[in-house]
Amino acid sequence: MPSPALYGALSALLLTALPALPPAPAHDAPPSEARGTLLAARRAAAEGIAFESCPAAERLPPSVVCGTVRVPLDYADPDGPRIPLTVSRVRASGPAAGRQGALLFNPGGPGASSTYFPLAAELPEWRRISAAYDLVGYAPRGVGRSAPVSCQDPADRVTGPTPAPSRPSEVYKRERIARAKTYAEGCARRTGPALRHYHSLNNVRDLEVVRAALGEPRLTYLGGSYGTYIGGLYATLFPHRVRRMVLDAPVDPSPDRIWYRNNLAQSEAFERRWADFRTWVAKHDAVYGLGGTARAVGVRYERVRAELAARPAGGRVGPGQLHASMLDTGYDDRFWPLRAGALAAYLKGDPKPLIAQAAPPEAKEAAGTTEAPGTTEAPGPDPGNGRAVYTAVECNDAPWPEEFAVWDRDNSRLAERAPFETWDNAWTNLPCAYWKAPRQRPLDVRTGPGTLPPVLILAAERDAATPYAGALELQRRLSGSALVTERDAGTHGIAGGPNACVNGYLERYLLTGAVPAAEKGPEMTPVRRASCAPHPEPDPVSLDGRAVKTPAV
């Protein structure tokens, strides 16, 4: 699952039902860890990064070079064990006189790598930015080849077919509790004592060390999704090191939302985005034949779920695999034609598109199909690495309810009005109830006036994974920051995407530092805000694979 965030305000009943979480500490890091970070950054600045051809495992072209930065496993012990972080880079393509330094990207997760980011230099939307900046990606601690975290043997992964009940039985709940306990125990056993050091505060310290290793006196940073939380923490701990910072699709950084409450709020937000998808499919009923209303589309979707429960497609795609693939519709509307087409084809007797988009890799190979764009699991010796890092970071970051009765109460109530993602999200995070490592206390992300340069925040108004209320909260906490909103759109992450208006603000900021001018806010206080019209909805795709142009209404 991607990084969670707050969507609007949950009902008073739900909020009051949530467990009390311990308060966050003051901004300052423990003195030993602050000193350790300073020492590690000085060491990295002296060592630099020896860039050379990227290992074959990164699957990057020769234009991209890779290197390694070694960071302390434990910043309280900077002379103790160090772990390697993989860094990738493409040099700025423009004249040396116009070079503005390195732009470092964290795509979120937790558990995602950005070593592919230098490839953005070839995209038209990034040409002017990549002329002025080295584009730098990296694999955060635990990810890929960066001291990887593992929680289970790949052979033990459940690959399908699996159920996905929106109203689980007591028997099914007990089964998922057992699986969550086993997974948490596997994280502790396979990663060992090092597990406690995989958390967001150490990710932020790593970012400071990578900055120093790159030879940059100040950080220019682009964070997406969970990467915005890293950015907010960095701005709080190292405001004097911020040059420019773009935070795209922000999570709500409020300490009492990290991460249990944010996950509940994300599940509520997905219900609205699922309705957006079904409404779009219904509008193109002439193409897909899935129903002329959102409700009718939902009925046909439930029919597919029921048929897959009785007879899994390709022997591997059951309701769980179907539902996991449909969750992609909440993240990016470019998935809408793919998923609608797969449902339509299945109901017409052709399961291959559905298998291609939803089955585990080994099932796709056996069925002679290819993977659809947007596969979330990274290839490699441990395809579960992304989930392992996600779990380690979120479980380590903050207190979680330790009684399943709390999870059961809160998610049962929420599922009554938001059944689409609620229980799937709960099962993903349930290992945190049985976590073996010590918990961090979330830092209070906050900066005062004049503490750091203006930060640019980008957000889509209908984003479900990191809903819009989180962007408003982040802007409130980062004094002087500016917010650009893509109205009536819900794709998760909008920097460098299909909206030219959003990209204009992004490019202008990174090249000149300019942000939208201040205007009067709701309480007559000046706020820096601007908005863009939504990007066009995707074109539907007919069952023969061709785009269908529909007349404008």
Disulfide bonds with the S-S distance in Angstrom:
Cys54-Cys66 2.03
Cys151-Cys187 1.95
Cys395-Cys432 1.94
Cys501-Cys532 2.01
